[in-house]
Amino acid sequence: MTVYYYQNGFLDTDEEAPAGAVALTASEHESLIVGQCNGQIILPGKDGKPVLADPAPCTSCTWDGEKWHIDPECAAKLKAEQQAEVWERIKQKRYDNLRQGVYVKSVGKWFQTDDATRLQYLTLRTLDAEAFPLKEPWKTMDNTYIPPEKCTKDLFNEIVIQMVADETADFHNAERHRLAMLQTEKPLEYDFSKGWTANFNTQPTVALTPSEEMDK
């Protein structure tokens, strides 16, 4: 039995194919079915044979056998949607980066910066001097501990100050990426991986200053 592409669908028959039907090999048929299962659609190509394509971005698009043609209004709307999507990704990158540790030079250690621990640092800064040094050691990101006698108010002040410095640097980096992304013709292909402050996963032993990291 031969499989044909006919009237935007498949036809299985041993009889003579109707006019306009295009015979498909087994591998061609299988490839089209797999693509369709993965979200693509089957459309007639310029030679009449079926091809896979992504769904039309807008209902007003026209298909020429190779690609979609998008009218200016639709193109502008689509680009604005893509820009908004990438901006959300940039903001999420900024948020995630700032939750992967802060490096404190005075003790040469990385400290946790998840939301719960950040709140702890801010709370410790409000305590009176008599509460320091702490009576318990403080665990760092490499699973070692800062001894109690070094857990001073100055240490936690330094942690918070460095967090603010990193936040400021990453805020400006996100804005730089946003402006650059808005200038590109293909927002979804914009690379915003550069320029973020160092974190425990990217710089476990050596911390870069915000200016050094921005220059990378």
C-alpha positions in Angstrom: 0.0 0.0 0.0 1.3 3.4 -1.0 0.9 6.5 1.2 0.1 9.8 -0.6 -0.1 13.4 0.5 -3.4 14.6 -0.8 -5.6 17.6 0.0 -3.6 18.5 3.1 -3.8 15.0 4.5 -2.6 11.4 4.0 -4.2 8.8 1.7 -3.4 5.1 1.9 -4.4 3.2 -1.2 -3.5 0.4 -3.5 -5.6 1.9 -6.2 -4.6 4.6 -8.7 -3.8 7.8 -6.9 -6.1 10.8 -7.6 -4.8 13.8 -9.5 -2.6 16.0 -7.4 -1.6 13.2 -4.9 2.1 13.0 -4.0 3.6 9.6 -3.2 5.6 9.4 0.0 8.3 6.9 1.0 7.8 5.2 4.4 10.6 7.3 5.9 9.1 10.5 4.6 5.7 9.6 6.0 7.2 8.7 9.4 9.2 11.9 9.5 6.1 14.0 8.9 4.2 12.2 11.6 7.0 12.6 14.1 7.2 16.3 13.4 3.5 16.7 13.7 3.6 15.0 17.1 6.2 17.5 18.2 4.0 20.4 17.5 4.8 21.2 13.9 2.3 21.3 11.1 2.4 19.8 7.6 2.1 22.1 4.6 2.6 21.8 0.9 6.1 22.7 -0.3 6.9 24.6 -3.5 7.2 21.3 -5.4 3.9 20.0 -4.0 5.6 17.6 -1.6 4.6 18.1 2.1 7.0 19.8 4.5 7.1 20.5 8.2 6.8 24.0 9.5 6.1 25.8 12.8 2.6 27.0 13.2 1.8 30.4 11.8 2.7 33.2 14.2 -0.5 35.1 13.3 -3.8 34.2 11.5 -3.0 36.8 8.8 0.2 35.1 7.8 0.6 33.5 4.3 2.6 30.4 3.3 4.7 30.5 0.2 5.8 26.8 0.2 9.0 27.6 2.2 8.2 30.1 4.9 5.6 32.3 6.4 5.1 35.9 5.3 4.1 38.1 8.2 2.3 41.4 7.8 3.9 44.4 9.5 1.3 44.7 12.2 1.6 41.1 13.1 5.4 41.2 13.0 5.4 44.2 15.4 3.1 42.5 17.8 5.1 39.2 17.7 8.4 41.1 18.3 6.9 42.9 21.3 5.7 39.6 22.8 9.2 38.1 22.3 10.9 41.1 23.8 8.6 40.8 26.9 9.4 37.1 27.2 13.2 37.6 27.0 13.0 40.5 29.5 11.3 38.1 32.0 14.1 35.6 31.4 16.7 38.3 32.0 15.0 39.3 35.3 14.9 35.7 36.4 18.6 35.3 35.6 19.3 38.3 37.7 17.2 36.9 40.6 18.8 33.4 40.4 22.3 34.7 40.2 21.9 36.8 43.3 20.7 33.6 45.2 23.8 31.6 44.6 26.1 33.1 47.2 28.0 36.2 48.2 31.8 36.3 48.7 33.1 38.0 51.8 36.8 38.9 51.4 37.6 39.4 55.1 37.1 35.7 55.8 37.6 34.3 52.2 34.3 32.4 52.2 31.0 32.2 50.3 27.8 32.7 52.2 24.3 31.6 51.4 22.0 34.2 49.8 18.7 32.4 49.5 15.7 34.4 50.5 15.4 32.9 54.0 19.1 33.5 54.8 19.1 37.0 53.4 16.4 37.8 56.0 18.6 36.3 58.7 21.4 38.6 57.8 19.1 41.7 57.9 17.8 40.6 61.3 21.2 40.1 62.7 22.2 43.6 61.7 19.4 45.0 63.9 20.7 43.2 67.1 22.5 45.1 69.7 26.3 44.8 70.0 25.9 42.6 73.1 24.5 39.8 70.9 27.9 39.4 69.2 30.0 37.4 68.6 27.5 34.7 68.1 27.5 31.7 70.4 27.3 29.2 67.5 29.4 28.8 64.4 28.1 29.9 61.0 28.0 27.4 58.1 29.4 28.6 54.7 28.7 27.3 51.2 31.7 25.0 51.1 30.3 23.2 54.2 33.0 24.7 56.5 32.1 26.8 59.5 33.1 30.3 60.7 33.9 29.9 64.4 31.7 31.8 66.9 34.3 34.3 67.8 34.5 35.5 64.2 30.7 35.8 63.8 30.7 39.5 64.6 28.4 42.2 63.7 31.0 43.6 61.4 31.0 40.3 59.5 27.2 40.4 58.9 27.4 44.1 58.0 30.1 43.1 55.4 27.8 40.3 54.0 24.9 42.7 53.6 27.0 45.5 52.1 28.5 43.0 49.5 25.0 41.7 48.7 23.8 45.2 48.0 26.9 45.8 45.8 26.2 42.6 43.8 22.5 43.5 43.5 23.4 47.0 42.1 25.9 45.5 39.6 23.4 42.9 38.4 20.6 45.5 38.2 22.7 47.6 35.8 23.8 44.5 33.9 20.1 43.4 33.4 19.3 46.9 32.2 22.2 46.8 29.8 21.0 43.5 28.4 17.4 44.8 28.1 18.4 47.8 26.0 20.7 45.6 23.8 18.0 43.0 23.4 15.5 45.7 22.3 17.8 46.6 19.4 18.0 43.1 18.0 15.8 41.8 15.2 15.5 38.3 16.8 14.9 38.9 20.6 14.6 35.1 21.3 18.2 34.6 20.1 19.7 37.3 22.3 22.5 36.0 24.6 22.3 37.6 28.0 24.7 35.2 29.8 27.5 37.7 30.2 28.4 40.3 32.8 26.7 39.0 35.9 28.5 39.1 39.3 30.4 36.0 40.4 28.6 33.4 42.4 29.5 30.2 44.3 28.9 28.0 41.2 30.9 30.1 38.8 33.7 31.3 41.1 34.0 29.0 44.1 37.4 30.2 45.2 38.1 33.6 43.7 35.7 36.5 43.9 35.7 39.1 41.2 34.6 42.7 42.0 31.5 43.8 40.2 33.6 46.0 37.8 35.8 43.0 36.9 32.9 40.7 36.3 31.2 43.3 34.1 34.3 43.5 31.9 34.2 39.7 31.2 
